[in-house]
Amino acid sequence: EVANGGHRDLPFLLSFKAYNPSNVTALETWVGPDPCSGSWLGVRCSRGRVAGVFLDDASLVGSVAPLLGLTQIRVLAVRRNSLSGPLPPLDNSTSPRLRHLLVSHNNLSGGLNLSLPSLVTLRAEQNGFHGGLLALRLPMVKRFNVSSNELVGEIPSSLSGFPSSSFGSNVDLCGKPLPRCMHAYNAVEDGASNATTGVAQSPTAATNTASGSPSSSSNGRFSQLGLTALVATGIGNAVLIAISLAISVAMFIYMRRKLRPSKDDSKSSAALCFEEEDKIRSGEDKCQKSGALVCFDGGEELRLESLFKASAEVLGKGVSGSTYKAVLEDGIVAAVKRLSALQFPGRSKAFDRHMRLVGRLRHRHVVSLRGYCNSNGERLLVYDYLPNGSLQSLLQGNGMCAQK
Ligand SMILES: Nc1ncnc2c1ncn2[C@@H]1O[C@H](COP(=O)(O)OP(=O)(O)OP(=O)(O)O)[C@@H](O)[C@H]1O
């Protein structure tokens, strides 16, 4: 890919770098003609082209747009920076391989105009995006969050299966899963009442106009025309009720199917770790052979391949296994606990169930589990790495043990 004119992805990376001051640590390593040389921090390549940029928490500023000029990019993770300006409109022609777009906690603005058939993750929360969501066409999206922006308007039905937390704290978003849109509500109500009026009242009105007299007789009996109008009203109402019931039942069945966890769901969460796209080489670890790294929220960038290539240092050993500090090639630092096979024999499904529960726990006093691997007797748990050392070393460092 380093042809006469230089590496094809180089101009995009350098123009992104140019927005940033020279003291941004991650970008200091972005020197030389080949971003795939292995020395560019946060840049991951596949077949000689830039396939991932992993620069969370890197104090970045400026526009993210140049990075979206990388035509082979699959993962862009630039969370918790100070990036600004709009996201360019993206579609299959600009970003045919983009699967994970993680731009949350920045100062990005402008509209969200993304038509990406392969996008699996969109994390855009805590920015200044405005406008509506109608220009989002993401049929494959499995993880989605646009909360805490300045978005307005109706949530498209294609996104209404996500929880309200994916949409909260915006200026004026409405529709499922948030409260109904008022204008849509009125339109429906008006439409329904007009329809009712149309069916129930027209015959009577027609009768009134035709006969030029009240539809019921003055002595309290219904005229024949009045009776016809009543029957028409009844039939009209019955038809409306039947249609509403059919729609409700169809919606109920659809939502049940959609919410039911399927085998495909676990496949897709494993896919979030990009294993399905990476060739799994024989002779490597058991977990890697199966490509079975399951990731949770915040662990989208984890890949078993880089986990096994990571430099590791033993942090400690407990009853259930050893814990390592792993520094991944992307610059990600994780704590990996390798469970002893003796401590956890068998019961693979129960273990999976347990891990999926633990993986959903998020609390500031609980270390987040970002992913795990459970395959062929190998069980690895990947946590955030906490850099302040062990409680024991803290106590000793402060002389608290001695005082005691
Ligand atoms: N997420 C983490 N970040 C940084 N260091 C960690 C992390 N998790 C564990 N450690 C370090 O690794 C050491 C060993 O952790 P480990 O969980 O294996 O111990 P343990 O709780 O005694 O284990 P067990 O529950 O198996 O008995 C800890 O004392 C701590 O210093």
The ligand as an SDF file (V2000), in Angstrom:
LIG
                    3D

 31 33  0  0  0  0  0  0  0  0999 V2000
   -9.0120   -4.6590   37.4020 N   0  0  0  0  0  0  0  0  0  0  0  0
   -7.8210   -4.6570   38.0250 C   0  0  0  0  0  0  0  0  0  0  0  0
   -6.9880   -3.6160   37.8250 N   0  0  0  0  0  0  0  0  0  0  0  0
   -5.7800   -3.5990   38.4500 C   0  0  0  0  0  0  0  0  0  0  0  0
   -5.3450   -4.5540   39.2530 N   0  0  0  0  0  0  0  0  0  0  0  0
   -6.1360   -5.6060   39.4810 C   0  0  0  0  0  0  0  0  0  0  0  0
   -7.4130   -5.7190   38.8680 C   0  0  0  0  0  0  0  0  0  0  0  0
   -7.9850   -6.8600   39.2810 N   0  0  0  0  0  0  0  0  0  0  0  0
   -7.1060   -7.4490   40.0920 C   0  0  0  0  0  0  0  0  0  0  0  0
   -5.9890   -6.7000   40.2130 N   0  0  0  0  0  0  0  0  0  0  0  0
   -4.7950   -7.0050   41.0020 C   0  0  0  0  0  0  0  0  0  0  0  0
   -4.5380   -8.3760   40.8890 O   0  0  0  0  0  0  0  0  0  0  0  0
   -4.4830   -8.9660   42.1660 C   0  0  0  0  0  0  0  0  0  0  0  0
   -5.0870  -10.3470   42.0750 C   0  0  0  0  0  0  0  0  0  0  0  0
   -6.4410  -10.2040   41.7270 O   0  0  0  0  0  0  0  0  0  0  0  0
   -7.4180  -11.4180   41.8480 P   0  0  0  0  0  0  0  0  0  0  0  0
   -8.7770  -10.9820   41.4520 O   0  0  0  0  0  0  0  0  0  0  0  0
   -6.8410  -12.5710   41.1170 O   0  0  0  0  0  0  0  0  0  0  0  0
   -7.3480  -11.6770   43.4040 O   0  0  0  0  0  0  0  0  0  0  0  0
   -8.4150  -12.2920   44.3630 P   0  0  0  0  0  0  0  0  0  0  0  0
   -9.5860  -11.3930   44.5050 O   0  0  0  0  0  0  0  0  0  0  0  0
   -7.6740  -12.6540   45.6140 O   0  0  0  0  0  0  0  0  0  0  0  0
   -8.8310  -13.5500   43.5260 O   0  0  0  0  0  0  0  0  0  0  0  0
   -9.8180  -14.7510   43.9160 P   0  0  0  0  0  0  0  0  0  0  0  0
  -11.1790  -14.1590   43.9220 O   0  0  0  0  0  0  0  0  0  0  0  0
   -9.5760  -15.6890   42.8050 O   0  0  0  0  0  0  0  0  0  0  0  0
   -9.3800  -15.3020   45.2370 O   0  0  0  0  0  0  0  0  0  0  0  0
   -5.2370   -8.0220   43.0760 C   0  0  0  0  0  0  0  0  0  0  0  0
   -4.7350   -8.0260   44.3660 O   0  0  0  0  0  0  0  0  0  0  0  0
   -5.0250   -6.6690   42.4480 C   0  0  0  0  0  0  0  0  0  0  0  0
   -3.8430   -6.1000   42.9650 O   0  0  0  0  0  0  0  0  0  0  0  0
  1  2  1  0
  2  3  1  0
  2  7  2  0
  3  4  2  0
  4  5  1  0
  5  6  2  0
  6  7  1  0
  6 10  1  0
  7  8  1  0
  8  9  2  0
  9 10  1  0
 10 11  1  0
 11 12  1  0
 11 30  1  0
 12 13  1  0
 13 14  1  0
 13 28  1  0
 14 15  1  0
 15 16  1  0
 16 17  2  0
 16 18  1  0
 16 19  1  0
 19 20  1  0
 20 21  2  0
 20 22  1  0
 20 23  1  0
 23 24  1  0
 24 25  2  0
 24 26  1  0
 24 27  1  0
 28 29  1  0
 28 30  1  0
 30 31  1  0
M  END
$$$$
